[in-house]
Amino acid sequence: MDVEDYFQVSAFDRCVSRERWDEYPSRVEGNTRRLLDLLAKHRVRGTFFVLGWIAERYPQLVREIDRAGHEVGSHGYAHRLIYSQTPAQFRADLRRSAELLEDILGSRISAYRAPSFSVTGASRWALEILLEEGFTVDSSVVPIYHDLYGIPGAQTGLHRLATPSGALWEFPPAVLPLWGKIVLPVGGGGYFRMYPARFSLWCLRQLERRRPPFAFYIHPWEVDPEQPRLPASFKSRFRHYRNLHRTLGKLDRLLGSFRFGSMREVLAEQGILPPTAPRRAHCLKS
């Protein structure tokens, strides 16, 4: 789960300045709790990559996520694309986010996902900084071509990624190799909203048969068809608002079709991390 509000999406950068974020009615608390309730229904724990700007204003929401037994990771502070920053700016943004989350929870943050998956060929240097700042797991490299993100030809599936500063575990969103160098993104977000539910489930079952585990993602605003509409380009509006009214039902079906866990739990199950002690998920429902 990438915990950000509807007006913070990179596609809206041109029509919503960060200086005005506080002027927009926030919907992130209610939408995140809808996801928490759905996960509780299926007794599933996940990883919530929380934007620092959100954590600063809604620390209780971060605590609720943690108390429910979920892993909390960093989504950066200001949702700036990494390749639009210098290394020094990225490091400062990363530290600000991590320090906020760690102060709220009293525990170390070790997982990171870049805003809009913006670790690309032009910003690979960010992976070294992640290691230098104590992060051990990243979920930012998407092995496809996209106008905002992606490294075509990058390794798919959970793998150890070497950098000049050492190695970290990379857990990219799911893609389904088709033939040759062609891969189909099936890991969530807009792809999940655009594809028919049966097709998404079929693709993920193919992945499960080939090489489990796979990573799936969603944003709180994607389960909110009532969110305010913003005056963005046609392409951005199509990507953002398409099928919002269907997401929650499709996600309910997905969670009932596969066995899910947080990234920390998956890494422990794979023998990469020590086994995690069972945690009581306070919001679980019978």
N, C-alpha and C positions, 0 to 999 in steps of 0.2 A: 504494500500500500504506500503510495507516494502522497503524503499528507500536505496538501497545498490547497488554497482556495481558488475558486473559478476565475478570478480576475488576475491571478498570478501566473497563468499559463504563458509560455514563451511566445505562442502565436499572437498574443494580445499585447506584446511589448510596445507596438507602435501606437496603440490607442489608449493604453493605460500606463501612466508613468508610476514608478515606484513611490515617488513623493506623494501620490494621491491614494495609495492603497488603503490608508485608514479612512478614506471617505466612502468606500464601498461597503455595503452591508455584507458582513461576513456570514457564511453558511457552513463553514468547515466543521464546527462542533457537532451540529445536528447530523451532517452527512457522515462524519467519521463514526458517530455512535450508531448509525444505521448499519454500517459495515461491522462494527463490533458486535452488534446484536446478531447479525447473520452468521458471523464466525462462531459465536457462542452457540447458536442453534445447531451447527454442525460439529461442535467441539473441535474446532480448528484453531491453532495458533499460527500467527504469521509474523512477518517483519514489517514494521511501519517506519518508513524513511520520512522523518518529520522535518519540515522546513523550519529553520531557526526563527524566522520572523513570526511564524505561527506559535512556536514554543514560547517565545518571549511574551506573547499576549495571552496565551491559553495554556499556562503550565499545568493546570488541573487536567486538561485533556491528555497531556503526555503521561501524567500519573495514572489516569484511567486506563490508558493503553497498556502500561506496564503492569498494573494491578490485575489486568485480565489475563496476564501470562504471556503477552506478546513481546517480541524483541523490538527494541527501538534503535533505529539507525539514523544517520544524518543525511539530509537532502540539501546540505548547504544552508546558508542563511538567507540570501536575497534572491534566489532563483535566477542567477545570472548564468548564461551559457559560459562554460569554461573557456572556450576558444575566443570569447570576447574580453577575457581578463588577462592580465600579466600573471606570471607565476606568483609574484608577491601578493597581488590582489586575491588570487585564488586561495593562497595559504591563509590570509587574514580572514576571508569569508568562512573557510573550513574551520578554523580555530574558534571563531565566534559562535558558530553553530554547535560545535562539539562541547564547548565550555558551558553554553546555555543548557544543553540536554543533560550533561553530567551534573551540573549544579541542581537541576530539578530532580534527577533520579538518584544521585549519589553513587553512580556506578559508571564504569568506562564504556564509551561508545566505540565500537570496532567495525561497524558495517557502514558503507557509504553507497549512495546512488546519486549520480550527477543530475542536475536539472536538465530535463529533456535529453537524457542519455548523452550529454555533450562531450564525452571522451571520444575524440575522433583522431584521425591521423595527424591533425594539426594541434592536438592537445594531449598526446600521449604522456607528455611530461608530468601531467597531473597525477598519474599513477605513482610516480616516484615520491611526490609530495605526500600522498596518502600514506605511504609506508613510513616516511620520515615523521609523520604526525601520529603514528601509532595505529593506523587502521590496518586490518588484516583481510577484510573481505570487501570486494567491490562488485557492483551490479550495474555498470554503466556502459559497457562495450556491446553494441548491438551489431552482429555480423551481417549487415545489409547496407544497401545504399538508401539514403533518405535525405531530403533537402535540409534537415536540421541536425541529423546525427548519423552515426553508423560508421563502421570500418568494414567495407566489403572484403570477404575472404578471411576475416578473423575467426578464431576457433569457436566452435559452438559447444554448448554444454558446460557444466562445471569443470574448471581446469585451473591449474597453477600457472600464473602468469609472471614471467621473469622480467625484471627491470634492472637498470644499473644500480638501484638502491636495495635490491633484494627481490623477493617474490611475494605475491599476495594471491589469494584465491579470487578468481573471477567467476561470477555466477550470472551470465547474460540472460536476458529474457529469451524465451523459447523461440526457436526458428525451426522449420521443418525442411531439411534438404530434399530437393526434388530430383534434379538431374544436373550433372555437371557442376557448375558453380552457382546455380540458382537455388536460393533458399526462400521460403515463405515465412514471413513473420506471423507467429501464432501465439505470442506470449502475453496478450492482454491489451488493455487500453483501447484505442480507436479500432484496432483490428478486431478485437473481440466484439465491439459494438457493431461493426460493419458486417462481419461474417454471420451467416445463419448459425444458430446454436448447434445444430447437428454437425455442421462442417467443422466448427471449432473443436467440438468434442472428438470428432473423428481424427483430426490432425493431432491432437494431444495424445490420443490413444496410440497413434503410430509412433510418436516420440517415446511414450512409455514402454512400448515393446522394444524399441531400438536401444535406448540408452537413458534410463532414468538416472537421476531426477531432472525435472525441468523447472524453470522459474516462470511464474505468472504474476502479472501486476495489474493494478487498477488504482484510480484516483477517487477520493470521496466525491468530487464534483460530478463524476460519471454516473452516480446513482441519484442525481438531482435534476429532473426535467423542469422544475419550476424556477431554476436559477435565472437571474436577470440576463437579458441578451445584450451583448456588447457590439459596437459598430466596427467590427473587424472586416477583413477582406472576405469574399465569398468562400475561398478555399479554407480559410481559418474557421469560418463559421460552420461550414459543412463538416470539417473534421471534428470540431468541438461539440456540436449540438446533435449530431446524427444519432438517433436511436437511444437517447438518454432514458427514455421511458421504459426501455426493455432491459436495461443493464442489470437491475437488481434481480429480476426473475431469472435471467440467464446465469448470473453469478450463483444464485441459489442452486440451480441445476448442476453447475460445474462443481461446486463444493461437495455435492452429494455423489459425484461420479469418480473422484480421485481421492487419494490420501495425501493431505497437505500438512506442512509444518513450517516453522520459521526457518530462515537460512541457518541460524545457529543449530537448530535441531537436525537439519539435514546434514550439515557438516559433521556433527557428532555421529550420526548414523552411518556416514560414509567412512568413519574412522579418522577423519581429518582433525577434529577437535575432541577433547576428552568428553565422555558422556555427560550430559547436563542433568542436574538434579531435577526431579519432577517439581513443577511449580503449580500452586493452586490458582486456577483461573477464576477469579471472584465473580465474574459476570456470566459464567456458564449457566445455561438454562437446561432443564430436563425436558 
